[in-house]
Amino acid sequence: MAAVYDRMKEVKEFDESKIGVKGLSDSRISTIPRIFIHPPEKISDVASSPECVGIPVIDLSHVQLPDKRAAIVEQIREAASSWGFFQVINHGIPSTVLDEIIAAIKGFHEQPQELKAAHYVRDEHGGVTFSSNHDLLRSQAATWHDYISVWLAPAAVAPPADRIPAMYRSELAAWDKHAVELGEIVAGLLSEGLGLDPKRLKELSLFETRIFGGMFYPYCPQPDLTVGLSDHTDPGVLTILLPNQVWGLQVMHGGKWVDVKPLPGGLIFNIGDFLEIVSNGEYRSVQHRVLANSHKEPRISIVHWFDVGNWGDSDEQGPLPELVSQEKPARYRRFTKKEYVENFYSKGLDSKSLVEKLKL
């Protein structure tokens, strides 16, 4: 009689080994462990898209000029409404800051296993984390990436500076400063695109929670059997993404997966579920995923997630009152912090479950 496969036992053994998928890749395995294999129906379309139309690209070089700003607002409004993704260029962040944070995160993930293992911890609710797959213990199938996360704000969950590994501490501080400044500029443009005051979204505390991610996608020997990151939408407000030049990100548009071509020095923004709901559906959070890396060069992705802050347990969120009218009734019901948190942490990554759950 064949032995019953104990998936959770294999998952826990992998997690407790602290080697991550980088360790598996370095061991030169030719077949991936069973816990990483996805059902055929989930990965039947896993491939680079034949028609790479790319996401909208928006030039921010004249964003502070009154006679140019309106056109940029319209470009961002259109991109956030139809794509949920856009790439910005001439954003003002020095290339040295971008290059140094990518190099620092790559260096952390590529340090000797015994040094890296000392930082391995599974904690999603604050502080500093390094592990493989944030949802490893609750997903149906693991994905081919390791990651770092650092909760940067609010202060109550932010770690002391000396808890952030020295290998990327100063680079993260520099990147965070610029990412916050750029995030506020884009938040103003998105506010104006809704017909609101430029400061409206920020005043609602929608950007007060800030989480950094340093994603590492090493070479995968069987990229047709798994993915780097499952298809999902981001639950928060707004995400900034800085990739290296190794492709892999795909966005769902028009019922098809579209490759995102990373432009040198470009930064990718995407709308989260929370902003879709607050905007009463004017802006869209869309499915995206990362293919398993078939290249020898690792794919690095620097991420900044912005989310709501100052949210009391009894407070409710929902579409902004000024965006609801008789002509445009509310498309989503109001919801509590408990619903929001439980929706994310009760399962693995999935597609628009929060938005679908709250639709009226």
Contacts in CASP RR format, 6 or more apart in sequence:
PFRMAT RR
TARGET T0000
AUTHOR 0000-0000-0000
METHOD contacts of the structure
MODEL  1
MAAVYDRMKEVKEFDESKIGVKGLSDSRISTIPRIFIHPPEKISDVASSP
ECVGIPVIDLSHVQLPDKRAAIVEQIREAASSWGFFQVINHGIPSTVLDE
IIAAIKGFHEQPQELKAAHYVRDEHGGVTFSSNHDLLRSQAATWHDYISV
WLAPAAVAPPADRIPAMYRSELAAWDKHAVELGEIVAGLLSEGLGLDPKR
LKELSLFETRIFGGMFYPYCPQPDLTVGLSDHTDPGVLTILLPNQVWGLQ
VMHGGKWVDVKPLPGGLIFNIGDFLEIVSNGEYRSVQHRVLANSHKEPRI
SIVHWFDVGNWGDSDEQGPLPELVSQEKPARYRRFTKKEYVENFYSKGLD
SKSLVEKLKL
5 34 0 8 1.000
7 34 0 8 1.000
7 35 0 8 1.000
10 33 0 8 1.000
10 34 0 8 1.000
10 35 0 8 1.000
11 35 0 8 1.000
11 136 0 8 1.000
11 137 0 8 1.000
11 142 0 8 1.000
12 137 0 8 1.000
14 20 0 8 1.000
14 33 0 8 1.000
14 35 0 8 1.000
14 132 0 8 1.000
14 136 0 8 1.000
14 142 0 8 1.000
15 122 0 8 1.000
15 131 0 8 1.000
15 132 0 8 1.000
15 136 0 8 1.000
15 137 0 8 1.000
18 116 0 8 1.000
18 117 0 8 1.000
18 120 0 8 1.000
19 113 0 8 1.000
19 117 0 8 1.000
20 131 0 8 1.000
20 132 0 8 1.000
20 146 0 8 1.000
21 36 0 8 1.000
21 132 0 8 1.000
21 144 0 8 1.000
21 145 0 8 1.000
21 146 0 8 1.000
21 218 0 8 1.000
21 220 0 8 1.000
22 109 0 8 1.000
22 110 0 8 1.000
22 146 0 8 1.000
22 216 0 8 1.000
22 218 0 8 1.000
23 113 0 8 1.000
23 218 0 8 1.000
24 32 0 8 1.000
24 33 0 8 1.000
25 218 0 8 1.000
25 219 0 8 1.000
25 220 0 8 1.000
25 221 0 8 1.000
26 113 0 8 1.000
26 218 0 8 1.000
29 221 0 8 1.000
30 221 0 8 1.000
31 221 0 8 1.000
31 222 0 8 1.000
32 144 0 8 1.000
32 220 0 8 1.000
32 221 0 8 1.000
32 222 0 8 1.000
32 225 0 8 1.000
32 226 0 8 1.000
35 141 0 8 1.000
35 142 0 8 1.000
36 141 0 8 1.000
36 142 0 8 1.000
36 143 0 8 1.000
36 144 0 8 1.000
36 225 0 8 1.000
36 226 0 8 1.000
37 141 0 8 1.000
37 225 0 8 1.000
37 226 0 8 1.000
38 141 0 8 1.000
38 225 0 8 1.000
38 226 0 8 1.000
38 227 0 8 1.000
38 230 0 8 1.000
39 140 0 8 1.000
39 141 0 8 1.000
42 141 0 8 1.000
42 230 0 8 1.000
43 224 0 8 1.000
43 225 0 8 1.000
43 226 0 8 1.000
43 227 0 8 1.000
45 257 0 8 1.000
46 223 0 8 1.000
46 224 0 8 1.000
46 227 0 8 1.000
46 291 0 8 1.000
46 292 0 8 1.000
47 224 0 8 1.000
47 291 0 8 1.000
48 247 0 8 1.000
48 248 0 8 1.000
48 259 0 8 1.000
48 291 0 8 1.000
49 250 0 8 1.000
49 256 0 8 1.000
49 257 0 8 1.000
49 258 0 8 1.000
49 259 0 8 1.000
51 256 0 8 1.000
51 258 0 8 1.000
52 258 0 8 1.000
52 259 0 8 1.000
52 261 0 8 1.000
53 253 0 8 1.000
53 258 0 8 1.000
54 251 0 8 1.000
54 258 0 8 1.000
54 259 0 8 1.000
54 260 0 8 1.000
54 261 0 8 1.000
55 79 0 8 1.000
55 83 0 8 1.000
55 85 0 8 1.000
55 86 0 8 1.000
55 87 0 8 1.000
55 251 0 8 1.000
55 253 0 8 1.000
55 258 0 8 1.000
55 260 0 8 1.000
55 268 0 8 1.000
56 75 0 8 1.000
56 78 0 8 1.000
56 79 0 8 1.000
56 83 0 8 1.000
56 85 0 8 1.000
56 86 0 8 1.000
56 87 0 8 1.000
57 86 0 8 1.000
57 87 0 8 1.000
57 88 0 8 1.000
57 89 0 8 1.000
57 263 0 8 1.000
58 72 0 8 1.000
58 75 0 8 1.000
58 76 0 8 1.000
58 79 0 8 1.000
58 86 0 8 1.000
58 87 0 8 1.000
58 88 0 8 1.000
58 89 0 8 1.000
59 72 0 8 1.000
59 88 0 8 1.000
59 89 0 8 1.000
59 90 0 8 1.000
60 72 0 8 1.000
60 88 0 8 1.000
60 89 0 8 1.000
60 90 0 8 1.000
60 91 0 8 1.000
60 92 0 8 1.000
60 185 0 8 1.000
61 89 0 8 1.000
61 90 0 8 1.000
62 68 0 8 1.000
62 69 0 8 1.000
62 72 0 8 1.000
63 69 0 8 1.000
63 72 0 8 1.000
63 185 0 8 1.000
63 189 0 8 1.000
69 189 0 8 1.000
69 192 0 8 1.000
72 189 0 8 1.000
73 189 0 8 1.000
73 192 0 8 1.000
73 193 0 8 1.000
74 193 0 8 1.000
75 86 0 8 1.000
76 86 0 8 1.000
76 186 0 8 1.000
76 189 0 8 1.000
76 190 0 8 1.000
76 193 0 8 1.000
77 190 0 8 1.000
77 193 0 8 1.000
77 194 0 8 1.000
79 85 0 8 1.000
79 86 0 8 1.000
80 86 0 8 1.000
80 190 0 8 1.000
80 271 0 8 1.000
80 282 0 8 1.000
80 283 0 8 1.000
80 284 0 8 1.000
81 282 0 8 1.000
81 283 0 8 1.000
81 284 0 8 1.000
82 284 0 8 1.000
83 251 0 8 1.000
83 253 0 8 1.000
83 284 0 8 1.000
83 286 0 8 1.000
84 251 0 8 1.000
84 270 0 8 1.000
84 271 0 8 1.000
84 283 0 8 1.000
84 284 0 8 1.000
84 285 0 8 1.000
84 286 0 8 1.000
85 251 0 8 1.000
85 260 0 8 1.000
85 268 0 8 1.000
85 269 0 8 1.000
85 270 0 8 1.000
85 271 0 8 1.000
85 286 0 8 1.000
85 288 0 8 1.000
86 268 0 8 1.000
86 269 0 8 1.000
87 260 0 8 1.000
87 262 0 8 1.000
87 263 0 8 1.000
87 266 0 8 1.000
87 267 0 8 1.000
87 268 0 8 1.000
87 269 0 8 1.000
88 182 0 8 1.000
88 186 0 8 1.000
88 266 0 8 1.000
88 267 0 8 1.000
88 269 0 8 1.000
89 263 0 8 1.000
89 265 0 8 1.000
89 266 0 8 1.000
91 182 0 8 1.000
91 266 0 8 1.000
91 267 0 8 1.000
92 178 0 8 1.000
92 182 0 8 1.000
93 178 0 8 1.000
93 179 0 8 1.000
93 182 0 8 1.000
93 267 0 8 1.000
94 178 0 8 1.000
95 265 0 8 1.000
97 171 0 8 1.000
97 174 0 8 1.000
97 175 0 8 1.000
97 178 0 8 1.000
98 175 0 8 1.000
98 242 0 8 1.000
98 265 0 8 1.000
100 171 0 8 1.000
100 174 0 8 1.000
100 175 0 8 1.000
101 168 0 8 1.000
101 171 0 8 1.000
101 172 0 8 1.000
101 174 0 8 1.000
101 175 0 8 1.000
101 242 0 8 1.000
101 302 0 8 1.000
102 242 0 8 1.000
102 244 0 8 1.000
102 300 0 8 1.000
102 302 0 8 1.000
103 171 0 8 1.000
104 167 0 8 1.000
104 168 0 8 1.000
104 171 0 8 1.000
104 172 0 8 1.000
105 148 0 8 1.000
105 168 0 8 1.000
105 171 0 8 1.000
105 214 0 8 1.000
105 216 0 8 1.000
105 300 0 8 1.000
105 302 0 8 1.000
106 216 0 8 1.000
106 244 0 8 1.000
106 298 0 8 1.000
106 300 0 8 1.000
107 167 0 8 1.000
107 168 0 8 1.000
108 116 0 8 1.000
108 130 0 8 1.000
108 148 0 8 1.000
108 165 0 8 1.000
108 167 0 8 1.000
108 168 0 8 1.000
109 116 0 8 1.000
109 146 0 8 1.000
109 148 0 8 1.000
109 216 0 8 1.000
109 298 0 8 1.000
110 298 0 8 1.000
111 167 0 8 1.000
116 130 0 8 1.000
119 128 0 8 1.000
119 130 0 8 1.000
119 165 0 8 1.000
120 130 0 8 1.000
120 131 0 8 1.000
121 128 0 8 1.000
121 129 0 8 1.000
121 130 0 8 1.000
121 131 0 8 1.000
122 129 0 8 1.000
122 131 0 8 1.000
122 136 0 8 1.000
122 137 0 8 1.000
123 129 0 8 1.000
124 134 0 8 1.000
124 149 0 8 1.000
124 345 0 8 1.000
125 157 0 8 1.000
126 151 0 8 1.000
126 157 0 8 1.000
126 159 0 8 1.000
127 150 0 8 1.000
127 151 0 8 1.000
127 157 0 8 1.000
127 158 0 8 1.000
127 159 0 8 1.000
127 163 0 8 1.000
128 148 0 8 1.000
128 149 0 8 1.000
128 150 0 8 1.000
128 151 0 8 1.000
128 159 0 8 1.000
128 163 0 8 1.000
128 164 0 8 1.000
128 165 0 8 1.000
129 147 0 8 1.000
129 148 0 8 1.000
129 149 0 8 1.000
129 150 0 8 1.000
130 146 0 8 1.000
130 147 0 8 1.000
130 148 0 8 1.000
131 146 0 8 1.000
131 147 0 8 1.000
132 142 0 8 1.000
132 145 0 8 1.000
132 146 0 8 1.000
132 147 0 8 1.000
133 139 0 8 1.000
133 142 0 8 1.000
133 143 0 8 1.000
133 145 0 8 1.000
133 146 0 8 1.000
133 147 0 8 1.000
134 147 0 8 1.000
134 149 0 8 1.000
135 347 0 8 1.000
135 348 0 8 1.000
135 349 0 8 1.000
136 142 0 8 1.000
138 346 0 8 1.000
138 347 0 8 1.000
138 348 0 8 1.000
139 230 0 8 1.000
139 347 0 8 1.000
139 348 0 8 1.000
139 349 0 8 1.000
140 348 0 8 1.000
141 226 0 8 1.000
141 230 0 8 1.000
142 226 0 8 1.000
143 226 0 8 1.000
143 227 0 8 1.000
143 228 0 8 1.000
143 229 0 8 1.000
143 230 0 8 1.000
143 290 0 8 1.000
143 292 0 8 1.000
144 217 0 8 1.000
144 218 0 8 1.000
144 220 0 8 1.000
144 223 0 8 1.000
144 226 0 8 1.000
144 227 0 8 1.000
144 228 0 8 1.000
144 292 0 8 1.000
144 293 0 8 1.000
145 215 0 8 1.000
145 216 0 8 1.000
145 217 0 8 1.000
145 228 0 8 1.000
145 229 0 8 1.000
145 290 0 8 1.000
146 215 0 8 1.000
146 216 0 8 1.000
146 218 0 8 1.000
147 213 0 8 1.000
147 214 0 8 1.000
147 215 0 8 1.000
147 216 0 8 1.000
148 168 0 8 1.000
148 212 0 8 1.000
148 213 0 8 1.000
148 214 0 8 1.000
148 215 0 8 1.000
149 211 0 8 1.000
149 212 0 8 1.000
149 213 0 8 1.000
149 214 0 8 1.000
150 159 0 8 1.000
150 164 0 8 1.000
150 172 0 8 1.000
150 211 0 8 1.000
150 212 0 8 1.000
150 213 0 8 1.000
151 157 0 8 1.000
151 158 0 8 1.000
151 159 0 8 1.000
151 210 0 8 1.000
151 211 0 8 1.000
151 212 0 8 1.000
152 158 0 8 1.000
152 176 0 8 1.000
152 210 0 8 1.000
152 211 0 8 1.000
152 212 0 8 1.000
153 208 0 8 1.000
153 209 0 8 1.000
153 210 0 8 1.000
154 208 0 8 1.000
154 209 0 8 1.000
154 309 0 8 1.000
161 169 0 8 1.000
161 173 0 8 1.000
164 172 0 8 1.000
172 212 0 8 1.000
175 212 0 8 1.000
175 242 0 8 1.000
175 302 0 8 1.000
175 304 0 8 1.000
176 210 0 8 1.000
176 212 0 8 1.000
176 304 0 8 1.000
179 240 0 8 1.000
179 304 0 8 1.000
180 210 0 8 1.000
182 240 0 8 1.000
182 267 0 8 1.000
183 207 0 8 1.000
183 238 0 8 1.000
183 240 0 8 1.000
183 306 0 8 1.000
184 202 0 8 1.000
184 207 0 8 1.000
186 238 0 8 1.000
186 269 0 8 1.000
187 201 0 8 1.000
187 202 0 8 1.000
187 206 0 8 1.000
187 207 0 8 1.000
187 238 0 8 1.000
187 306 0 8 1.000
188 198 0 8 1.000
188 199 0 8 1.000
188 201 0 8 1.000
188 202 0 8 1.000
189 198 0 8 1.000
190 201 0 8 1.000
190 238 0 8 1.000
190 275 0 8 1.000
190 283 0 8 1.000
191 197 0 8 1.000
191 198 0 8 1.000
191 199 0 8 1.000
191 200 0 8 1.000
191 201 0 8 1.000
191 202 0 8 1.000
192 198 0 8 1.000
194 200 0 8 1.000
194 279 0 8 1.000
194 282 0 8 1.000
194 283 0 8 1.000
194 320 0 8 1.000
194 323 0 8 1.000
196 320 0 8 1.000
196 322 0 8 1.000
200 320 0 8 1.000
201 207 0 8 1.000
201 237 0 8 1.000
201 275 0 8 1.000
201 278 0 8 1.000
204 278 0 8 1.000
204 308 0 8 1.000
204 320 0 8 1.000
205 308 0 8 1.000
205 309 0 8 1.000
205 310 0 8 1.000
205 311 0 8 1.000
206 237 0 8 1.000
206 274 0 8 1.000
206 275 0 8 1.000
206 278 0 8 1.000
206 306 0 8 1.000
206 307 0 8 1.000
206 308 0 8 1.000
206 309 0 8 1.000
207 237 0 8 1.000
207 238 0 8 1.000
207 306 0 8 1.000
207 307 0 8 1.000
208 307 0 8 1.000
208 308 0 8 1.000
208 309 0 8 1.000
208 310 0 8 1.000
209 305 0 8 1.000
209 306 0 8 1.000
209 307 0 8 1.000
209 308 0 8 1.000
209 309 0 8 1.000
210 304 0 8 1.000
210 305 0 8 1.000
210 306 0 8 1.000
210 307 0 8 1.000
211 304 0 8 1.000
211 305 0 8 1.000
211 307 0 8 1.000
212 302 0 8 1.000
212 303 0 8 1.000
212 304 0 8 1.000
212 305 0 8 1.000
213 302 0 8 1.000
213 303 0 8 1.000
213 304 0 8 1.000
213 305 0 8 1.000
214 300 0 8 1.000
214 301 0 8 1.000
214 302 0 8 1.000
214 303 0 8 1.000
215 229 0 8 1.000
215 290 0 8 1.000
215 299 0 8 1.000
215 300 0 8 1.000
215 301 0 8 1.000
215 302 0 8 1.000
215 303 0 8 1.000
216 298 0 8 1.000
216 299 0 8 1.000
216 300 0 8 1.000
217 228 0 8 1.000
217 246 0 8 1.000
217 248 0 8 1.000
217 290 0 8 1.000
217 292 0 8 1.000
217 293 0 8 1.000
217 298 0 8 1.000
217 299 0 8 1.000
217 300 0 8 1.000
217 301 0 8 1.000
218 293 0 8 1.000
218 298 0 8 1.000
219 293 0 8 1.000
219 294 0 8 1.000
219 295 0 8 1.000
219 296 0 8 1.000
219 298 0 8 1.000
220 226 0 8 1.000
220 228 0 8 1.000
220 292 0 8 1.000
220 293 0 8 1.000
220 294 0 8 1.000
222 292 0 8 1.000
223 291 0 8 1.000
223 292 0 8 1.000
223 293 0 8 1.000
223 294 0 8 1.000
225 292 0 8 1.000
226 292 0 8 1.000
227 289 0 8 1.000
227 290 0 8 1.000
227 291 0 8 1.000
227 292 0 8 1.000
228 289 0 8 1.000
228 290 0 8 1.000
228 291 0 8 1.000
228 292 0 8 1.000
228 293 0 8 1.000
229 289 0 8 1.000
229 290 0 8 1.000
229 349 0 8 1.000
230 289 0 8 1.000
230 348 0 8 1.000
230 349 0 8 1.000
230 350 0 8 1.000
231 252 0 8 1.000
231 287 0 8 1.000
231 288 0 8 1.000
231 289 0 8 1.000
231 349 0 8 1.000
231 351 0 8 1.000
232 287 0 8 1.000
232 288 0 8 1.000
232 289 0 8 1.000
232 349 0 8 1.000
232 350 0 8 1.000
232 351 0 8 1.000
233 272 0 8 1.000
233 273 0 8 1.000
233 285 0 8 1.000
233 286 0 8 1.000
233 287 0 8 1.000
233 288 0 8 1.000
233 351 0 8 1.000
233 352 0 8 1.000
233 354 0 8 1.000
233 355 0 8 1.000
234 270 0 8 1.000
234 271 0 8 1.000
234 272 0 8 1.000
234 273 0 8 1.000
234 285 0 8 1.000
234 305 0 8 1.000
235 272 0 8 1.000
235 273 0 8 1.000
235 274 0 8 1.000
235 307 0 8 1.000
235 340 0 8 1.000
235 343 0 8 1.000
235 344 0 8 1.000
235 354 0 8 1.000
236 272 0 8 1.000
236 273 0 8 1.000
236 274 0 8 1.000
236 275 0 8 1.000
236 305 0 8 1.000
236 306 0 8 1.000
236 307 0 8 1.000
236 308 0 8 1.000
237 272 0 8 1.000
237 274 0 8 1.000
237 275 0 8 1.000
237 278 0 8 1.000
237 306 0 8 1.000
237 307 0 8 1.000
237 308 0 8 1.000
238 269 0 8 1.000
238 270 0 8 1.000
238 271 0 8 1.000
238 272 0 8 1.000
238 275 0 8 1.000
238 305 0 8 1.000
238 306 0 8 1.000
239 269 0 8 1.000
239 270 0 8 1.000
239 272 0 8 1.000
239 303 0 8 1.000
239 304 0 8 1.000
239 305 0 8 1.000
239 306 0 8 1.000
240 267 0 8 1.000
240 268 0 8 1.000
240 269 0 8 1.000
240 303 0 8 1.000
240 304 0 8 1.000
240 306 0 8 1.000
241 249 0 8 1.000
241 267 0 8 1.000
241 268 0 8 1.000
241 269 0 8 1.000
241 270 0 8 1.000
241 301 0 8 1.000
241 302 0 8 1.000
241 303 0 8 1.000
241 304 0 8 1.000
242 265 0 8 1.000
242 266 0 8 1.000
242 267 0 8 1.000
242 268 0 8 1.000
242 301 0 8 1.000
242 302 0 8 1.000
242 303 0 8 1.000
243 249 0 8 1.000
243 262 0 8 1.000
243 268 0 8 1.000
243 299 0 8 1.000
243 300 0 8 1.000
243 301 0 8 1.000
243 302 0 8 1.000
244 262 0 8 1.000
244 299 0 8 1.000
244 300 0 8 1.000
244 301 0 8 1.000
245 262 0 8 1.000
245 264 0 8 1.000
246 293 0 8 1.000
246 295 0 8 1.000
246 297 0 8 1.000
246 298 0 8 1.000
246 299 0 8 1.000
246 300 0 8 1.000
247 259 0 8 1.000
247 260 0 8 1.000
247 261 0 8 1.000
247 262 0 8 1.000
247 299 0 8 1.000
248 259 0 8 1.000
248 260 0 8 1.000
248 290 0 8 1.000
248 291 0 8 1.000
248 293 0 8 1.000
248 299 0 8 1.000
249 259 0 8 1.000
249 260 0 8 1.000
249 262 0 8 1.000
249 268 0 8 1.000
249 288 0 8 1.000
249 289 0 8 1.000
249 290 0 8 1.000
249 301 0 8 1.000
250 257 0 8 1.000
250 258 0 8 1.000
250 259 0 8 1.000
250 260 0 8 1.000
250 288 0 8 1.000
250 289 0 8 1.000
250 290 0 8 1.000
250 291 0 8 1.000
251 257 0 8 1.000
251 258 0 8 1.000
251 260 0 8 1.000
251 270 0 8 1.000
251 286 0 8 1.000
251 287 0 8 1.000
251 288 0 8 1.000
252 258 0 8 1.000
252 286 0 8 1.000
252 287 0 8 1.000
252 288 0 8 1.000
253 286 0 8 1.000
257 289 0 8 1.000
260 268 0 8 1.000
262 268 0 8 1.000
270 285 0 8 1.000
270 286 0 8 1.000
270 288 0 8 1.000
271 283 0 8 1.000
271 284 0 8 1.000
271 285 0 8 1.000
271 286 0 8 1.000
272 285 0 8 1.000
273 285 0 8 1.000
273 352 0 8 1.000
273 354 0 8 1.000
273 355 0 8 1.000
274 307 0 8 1.000
274 308 0 8 1.000
274 317 0 8 1.000
274 340 0 8 1.000
275 283 0 8 1.000
275 285 0 8 1.000
276 283 0 8 1.000
276 284 0 8 1.000
276 285 0 8 1.000
276 355 0 8 1.000
277 317 0 8 1.000
277 318 0 8 1.000
277 319 0 8 1.000
277 332 0 8 1.000
277 335 0 8 1.000
277 354 0 8 1.000
277 355 0 8 1.000
277 358 0 8 1.000
278 317 0 8 1.000
278 318 0 8 1.000
278 319 0 8 1.000
278 320 0 8 1.000
279 319 0 8 1.000
279 320 0 8 1.000
279 323 0 8 1.000
280 319 0 8 1.000
280 320 0 8 1.000
280 323 0 8 1.000
280 324 0 8 1.000
280 328 0 8 1.000
280 330 0 8 1.000
280 331 0 8 1.000
280 332 0 8 1.000
281 319 0 8 1.000
281 331 0 8 1.000
281 332 0 8 1.000
282 323 0 8 1.000
285 352 0 8 1.000
285 355 0 8 1.000
287 351 0 8 1.000
287 352 0 8 1.000
290 299 0 8 1.000
290 301 0 8 1.000
293 299 0 8 1.000
308 317 0 8 1.000
311 317 0 8 1.000
311 337 0 8 1.000
312 337 0 8 1.000
313 336 0 8 1.000
313 337 0 8 1.000
313 338 0 8 1.000
314 336 0 8 1.000
315 336 0 8 1.000
315 337 0 8 1.000
316 334 0 8 1.000
316 335 0 8 1.000
316 336 0 8 1.000
317 334 0 8 1.000
317 335 0 8 1.000
317 336 0 8 1.000
317 337 0 8 1.000
317 340 0 8 1.000
318 330 0 8 1.000
318 332 0 8 1.000
318 333 0 8 1.000
318 334 0 8 1.000
318 335 0 8 1.000
318 358 0 8 1.000
319 330 0 8 1.000
319 331 0 8 1.000
319 332 0 8 1.000
324 330 0 8 1.000
329 360 0 8 1.000
330 360 0 8 1.000
331 359 0 8 1.000
331 360 0 8 1.000
332 355 0 8 1.000
332 358 0 8 1.000
332 359 0 8 1.000
332 360 0 8 1.000
333 358 0 8 1.000
333 360 0 8 1.000
335 358 0 8 1.000
340 354 0 8 1.000
343 353 0 8 1.000
343 354 0 8 1.000
343 357 0 8 1.000
344 354 0 8 1.000
347 353 0 8 1.000
END
